[in-house]
Amino acid sequence: MILVLASTSFVHTTLVIGPPTLPTPETVIDILRYGEVKVALLTPAVIEELCLTPTGTNALRNLKSVHYAGAPLSAKAGDILISHTQVVPTIGSTESGGYLTSVHDKKEAWDYVSFQKHAGAIFEHRFDDLYELVFVRQPDSKLQSIFRLYPDLDRYPTSDLWIEHPEHKGLWKIVGRSDDHVSFSHGEGLYASRLEPEIEVHAAVKSALIGGHGHSAPVLLIELYPGAVEEDSLDEFLDSLQPNIEKVNALVHDCVKLSTDRIIIATKEKPFIRTVKGSVGRMQTLNLYRDEVSALFE
């Protein structure tokens, strides 16, 4: 919030702040309209909800740019907006605040960012094509807030895992954290947060989680959009999901492939648990369905 407030001085903007209530699509649409907003910073959950209706979609498309923070934005929402407005990820952490990133013009890489040289950001290879973001102290830089918090450190590993764009070198996308690794009883594992977006591309899927830690195979938990699938049409839905599952399975070892036999659909009584930012609470939700997951292997 301090960074947003400071933007009024540093980039000469007029700040429009909504009422102190949970933002509904209707409220956000009114704020954008009556505030004559040109650029908006919103949570992915709000953006994705606005993209479900023509009115909300048009409100976002009329902006000069849409910035999101707090969690990844789904490919569905990004693809809906990118041909009409600029979509920009805003990334940071509790410890260091907002990262010093640059806005680029590569529309096909809308969910990638580049770092300014004063950030001291380097990417250290961990495995496959995954790299961990590490901040290295630069004595001549006054903008590395992480080293004000930790004055005794000269480097700060973030535990965030990134991939570099295959064509546009220097553009990076965050795909998860090192603790998103799911380990199975046979010793193999996978990084769930990198695979889940392939499932969330499906029009009926609101969110997806891959679990099964300690078991012999992965389990896929799915939260559907309300009214997207009728109870007597679940078999048809699973059939339509098969291409998405095959895309995931093409990226992993044979012994950790997903299967429609190990899918759990979230119920209305037990929706996915979300953080204040609107992102899914991974461990809390997996723990919520712990008994259902265990039952699949009994």
ZAFI-104882 format. One record per residue (C-alpha): x, y, z. Coordinates in nm, 2 decimals, always signed. Layout:
REC      X      Y      Z
REC      X      Y      Z
...
//
This chain:
REC      X      Y      Z
REC  +0.00  +0.00  +0.00
REC  +0.29  +0.24  +0.08
REC  +0.43  +0.18  -0.27
REC  +0.09  +0.25  -0.43
REC  +0.05  +0.57  -0.23
REC  +0.40  +0.68  -0.32
REC  +0.31  +0.64  -0.69
REC  +0.11  +0.96  -0.67
REC  +0.43  +1.16  -0.63
REC  +0.68  +0.95  -0.82
REC  +0.48  +0.89  -1.14
REC  +0.23  +1.17  -1.11
REC  -0.09  +0.96  -1.08
REC  -0.43  +1.02  -0.91
REC  -0.51  +0.73  -0.68
REC  -0.86  +0.59  -0.68
REC  -0.93  +0.36  -0.38
REC  -1.26  +0.17  -0.34
REC  -1.47  +0.14  -0.02
REC  -1.34  -0.06  +0.28
REC  -1.54  -0.37  +0.19
REC  -1.47  -0.69  +0.01
REC  -1.47  -0.60  -0.37
REC  -1.76  -0.74  -0.57
REC  -1.76  -0.74  -0.95
REC  -2.03  -0.47  -0.94
REC  -1.84  -0.25  -0.70
REC  -1.52  -0.28  -0.91
REC  -1.70  -0.20  -1.23
REC  -1.85  +0.12  -1.07
REC  -1.51  +0.22  -0.94
REC  -1.35  +0.18  -1.28
REC  -1.63  +0.38  -1.45
REC  -1.70  +0.66  -1.20
REC  -1.33  +0.70  -1.10
REC  -1.24  +0.73  -1.47
REC  -0.97  +0.48  -1.40
REC  -0.70  +0.42  -1.67
REC  -0.48  +0.17  -1.49
REC  -0.60  -0.08  -1.23
REC  -0.41  -0.30  -0.98
REC  -0.64  -0.59  -0.88
REC  -0.61  -0.94  -0.73
REC  -0.63  -1.23  -0.98
REC  -0.95  -1.35  -0.81
REC  -1.13  -1.03  -0.89
REC  -1.00  -1.02  -1.25
REC  -1.11  -1.37  -1.31
REC  -1.45  -1.31  -1.17
REC  -1.49  -1.00  -1.38
REC  -1.40  -1.20  -1.69
REC  -1.70  -1.43  -1.64
REC  -1.94  -1.16  -1.76
REC  -1.95  -0.94  -2.07
REC  -1.99  -0.63  -1.85
REC  -1.69  -0.71  -1.64
REC  -1.48  -0.81  -1.93
REC  -1.55  -0.49  -2.12
REC  -1.47  -0.28  -1.81
REC  -1.12  -0.43  -1.80
REC  -1.06  -0.42  -2.17
REC  -1.13  -0.05  -2.17
REC  -0.83  +0.01  -1.94
REC  -0.49  +0.11  -2.06
REC  -0.34  -0.17  -1.85
REC  -0.44  -0.42  -1.59
REC  -0.19  -0.51  -1.32
REC  -0.24  -0.81  -1.09
REC  -0.07  -0.91  -0.76
REC  -0.09  -1.17  -0.49
REC  -0.11  -1.48  -0.70
REC  -0.08  -1.60  -1.07
REC  -0.35  -1.50  -1.31
REC  -0.52  -1.78  -1.50
REC  -0.44  -1.82  -1.87
REC  -0.81  -1.80  -1.94
REC  -0.84  -1.45  -1.80
REC  -0.51  -1.33  -1.95
REC  -0.60  -1.45  -2.30
REC  -0.94  -1.28  -2.28
REC  -0.77  -0.95  -2.20
REC  -0.44  -0.94  -2.37
REC  -0.57  -0.85  -2.72
REC  -0.74  -0.54  -2.58
REC  -0.52  -0.41  -2.30
REC  -0.18  -0.46  -2.14
REC  -0.17  -0.73  -1.87
REC  +0.11  -0.68  -1.62
REC  +0.22  -0.90  -1.33
REC  +0.32  -0.72  -1.01
REC  +0.54  -0.94  -0.80
REC  +0.69  -0.91  -0.45
REC  +0.71  -1.06  -0.11
REC  +0.64  -0.98  +0.25
REC  +1.01  -0.94  +0.33
REC  +1.11  -0.72  +0.04
REC  +0.80  -0.55  -0.08
REC  +0.75  -0.51  -0.46
REC  +1.02  -0.64  -0.69
REC  +1.19  -0.40  -0.92
REC  +1.06  -0.53  -1.25
REC  +1.02  -0.37  -1.59
REC  +0.71  -0.36  -1.82
REC  +0.77  -0.51  -2.16
REC  +0.57  -0.52  -2.49
REC  +0.58  -0.90  -2.56
REC  +0.21  -0.98  -2.55
REC  +0.26  -1.35  -2.59
REC  +0.47  -1.34  -2.27
REC  +0.23  -1.13  -2.07
REC  +0.29  -1.33  -1.75
REC  +0.67  -1.30  -1.76
REC  +0.87  -1.01  -1.61
REC  +1.22  -0.88  -1.63
REC  +1.42  -0.73  -1.34
REC  +1.59  -0.39  -1.33
REC  +1.96  -0.41  -1.29
REC  +1.94  -0.23  -0.95
REC  +1.73  -0.51  -0.81
REC  +2.04  -0.74  -0.78
REC  +1.83  -1.04  -0.90
REC  +2.00  -1.35  -1.02
REC  +1.86  -1.69  -1.11
REC  +2.04  -2.00  -0.99
REC  +1.97  -2.33  -1.16
REC  +1.80  -2.59  -0.94
REC  +1.69  -2.87  -1.17
REC  +1.54  -2.92  -1.52
REC  +1.45  -2.57  -1.64
REC  +1.37  -2.44  -1.30
REC  +1.57  -2.16  -1.14
REC  +1.55  -2.00  -0.79
REC  +1.54  -1.63  -0.76
REC  +1.82  -1.50  -0.54
REC  +1.88  -1.14  -0.44
REC  +2.25  -1.04  -0.41
REC  +2.36  -0.73  -0.23
REC  +2.47  -0.44  -0.44
REC  +2.66  -0.18  -0.23
REC  +2.58  +0.10  -0.46
REC  +2.20  +0.03  -0.47
REC  +1.96  +0.20  -0.23
REC  +1.66  +0.01  -0.35
REC  +1.73  -0.34  -0.21
REC  +1.49  -0.33  +0.09
REC  +1.55  -0.70  +0.17
REC  +1.90  -0.61  +0.30
REC  +1.76  -0.34  +0.52
REC  +1.55  -0.61  +0.68
REC  +1.85  -0.85  +0.69
REC  +2.15  -0.62  +0.72
REC  +2.39  -0.91  +0.80
REC  +2.31  -1.10  +0.47
REC  +2.48  -1.05  +0.13
REC  +2.24  -1.28  -0.05
REC  +1.88  -1.38  +0.00
REC  +1.74  -1.70  -0.16
REC  +1.36  -1.65  -0.21
REC  +1.26  -2.02  -0.25
REC  +1.06  -1.90  -0.55
REC  +1.10  -2.11  -0.86
REC  +1.10  -1.95  -1.21
REC  +1.13  -2.05  -1.57
REC  +1.28  -1.84  -1.85
REC  +1.08  -1.77  -2.16
REC  +1.19  -2.01  -2.44
REC  +1.23  -1.73  -2.70
REC  +1.25  -1.40  -2.51
REC  +1.56  -1.44  -2.30
REC  +1.57  -1.23  -1.99
REC  +1.19  -1.26  -1.93
REC  +1.10  -1.48  -1.63
REC  +0.78  -1.64  -1.50
REC  +0.73  -1.75  -1.14
REC  +0.59  -2.11  -1.14
REC  +0.58  -2.19  -0.77
REC  +0.79  -2.24  -0.46
REC  +1.04  -2.51  -0.37
REC  +0.80  -2.63  -0.10
REC  +0.54  -2.71  -0.37
REC  +0.71  -3.04  -0.43
REC  +0.49  -3.35  -0.38
REC  +0.69  -3.66  -0.28
REC  +0.55  -4.01  -0.33
REC  +0.61  -4.33  -0.14
REC  +0.83  -4.47  -0.42
REC  +1.07  -4.18  -0.41
REC  +0.96  -3.99  -0.72
REC  +0.79  -3.65  -0.71
REC  +0.66  -3.36  -0.90
REC  +0.62  -2.98  -0.87
REC  +0.25  -2.93  -0.85
REC  +0.22  -2.56  -0.90
REC  +0.39  -2.59  -1.24
REC  +0.13  -2.85  -1.36
REC  -0.19  -2.72  -1.21
REC  -0.24  -2.44  -1.46
REC  -0.28  -2.70  -1.74
REC  -0.59  -2.82  -1.56
REC  -0.72  -2.48  -1.48
REC  -0.73  -2.39  -1.85
REC  -1.05  -2.60  -1.87
REC  -1.35  -2.37  -1.89
REC  -1.53  -2.54  -1.60
REC  -1.24  -2.55  -1.36
REC  -1.20  -2.27  -1.11
REC  -0.89  -2.41  -0.93
REC  -0.69  -2.73  -0.93
REC  -0.45  -2.88  -0.67
REC  -0.23  -3.18  -0.70
REC  -0.17  -3.37  -0.38
REC  -0.10  -3.72  -0.27
REC  +0.22  -3.66  -0.06
REC  +0.34  -3.99  +0.09
REC  +0.11  -4.20  -0.13
REC  +0.19  -4.41  -0.43
REC  +0.05  -4.17  -0.70
REC  -0.08  -3.81  -0.73
REC  -0.44  -3.71  -0.66
REC  -0.61  -3.42  -0.85
REC  -0.84  -3.20  -0.65
REC  -1.07  -2.98  -0.86
REC  -1.30  -2.69  -0.77
REC  -1.56  -2.61  -1.03
REC  -1.72  -2.28  -1.12
REC  -2.07  -2.27  -0.97
REC  -2.32  -2.42  -1.21
REC  -2.06  -2.52  -1.46
REC  -2.12  -2.89  -1.43
REC  -2.44  -3.07  -1.33
REC  -2.41  -3.36  -1.09
REC  -2.54  -3.60  -1.35
REC  -2.29  -3.48  -1.61
REC  -1.97  -3.55  -1.41
REC  -1.87  -3.83  -1.64
REC  -1.89  -3.60  -1.94
REC  -1.69  -3.34  -1.76
REC  -1.41  -3.60  -1.68
REC  -1.41  -3.70  -2.05
REC  -1.37  -3.34  -2.15
REC  -1.08  -3.30  -1.90
REC  -0.88  -3.58  -2.05
REC  -0.69  -3.36  -2.30
REC  -0.58  -3.14  -2.01
REC  -0.46  -3.44  -1.81
REC  -0.27  -3.57  -2.11
REC  -0.08  -3.24  -2.13
REC  +0.02  -3.27  -1.77
REC  +0.12  -3.64  -1.81
REC  +0.34  -3.55  -2.11
REC  +0.55  -3.34  -1.86
REC  +0.61  -3.60  -1.59
REC  +0.75  -3.95  -1.53
REC  +0.53  -4.25  -1.59
REC  +0.50  -4.33  -1.22
REC  +0.36  -3.99  -1.13
REC  +0.10  -3.94  -1.40
REC  -0.25  -3.82  -1.33
REC  -0.55  -4.04  -1.37
REC  -0.93  -3.98  -1.38
REC  -0.95  -4.26  -1.12
REC  -0.78  -4.03  -0.87
REC  -0.98  -3.71  -0.91
REC  -1.17  -3.54  -0.62
REC  -1.43  -3.28  -0.70
REC  -1.47  -3.02  -0.42
REC  -1.82  -3.00  -0.27
REC  -2.02  -2.69  -0.19
REC  -1.99  -2.78  +0.18
REC  -1.61  -2.79  +0.15
REC  -1.49  -2.53  -0.10
REC  -1.12  -2.46  -0.15
REC  -0.97  -2.25  +0.13
REC  -0.85  -1.91  +0.01
REC  -0.61  -1.65  +0.15
REC  -0.70  -1.29  +0.20
REC  -0.54  -1.23  -0.15
REC  -0.79  -1.47  -0.31
REC  -0.53  -1.74  -0.39
REC  -0.58  -2.10  -0.29
REC  -0.44  -2.20  +0.05
REC  -0.26  -2.51  -0.07
REC  -0.18  -2.69  +0.25
REC  -0.50  -2.59  +0.42
REC  -0.71  -2.72  +0.13
REC  -0.52  -3.05  +0.09
REC  -0.56  -3.10  +0.46
REC  -0.93  -3.04  +0.43
REC  -0.96  -3.33  +0.19
REC  -0.71  -3.55  +0.37
REC  -0.96  -3.83  +0.44
REC  -1.09  -3.83  +0.08
REC  -0.74  -3.86  -0.05
REC  -0.65  -4.14  +0.18
REC  -0.97  -4.33  +0.08
REC  -0.85  -4.35  -0.28
REC  -0.56  -4.57  -0.17
REC  -0.75  -4.79  +0.07
//
